[in-house]
């Protein structure tokens, strides 16, 4: 065990650089996934037939195919059509589109958990459909979606490891380089796993704080009724 922590001390700076890049990738993927997910979820619930089909096609494609395939199509396939993206841009795009599809499903379920009477009541007091969605439905749906969305935060940290296959210098890439340099894959990948555990632990603390900070007394009971 002492040898393991001595190894961590020796390569700590490299792992720190990789961890920072991992968090950067996760933050961008989550943020743009959030920006994509909400409109798509609204399209699936309130759009007309063609809008719903477009939204469904997007979510089914990105949820139904491996993230690795999506990443390779973007990084290796796009140049055939004249769109060459850097390693980071490809990683950001793949993670964002993939996360957006999953977040759209979380948000769709949250929107559909709102009773239809809420929309009827909003329309009854003179709101149009857009106003009712924006002011009445979405604030409640956001709270319903928080548990699933916070799980996505934790998962995204682990999803980023796949981008080492296009040599983005995140945590897994650093671990691979260190394993080749020191010829000690067991300690290197164990150290990487240890760092991932720390990152996931930090994410868990953050997600618990978010859930507690927006908790409204009685809201959980209302949610169960739906």
Secondary structure by P-SEA (a helix, b strand, c coil): caaaaaaaaaaaaaaaaaaaaaaaaaaaaaaaaaaacaaaaaaaccccaaaaaaaaaaaaaaaaccaaaaaaaaacccccccccccaaaaaaaaaaaaaaaaaaaaaaaaaaaccaaaaaaaaaacccaaaaaacccaaaaaaaaaaaaaaaaaaaaaacccccccccccaaaaaaaaaaacccaaaaaaaaaaaaaaaaaaaaaaaaaaaaaacccaaaaaaaac
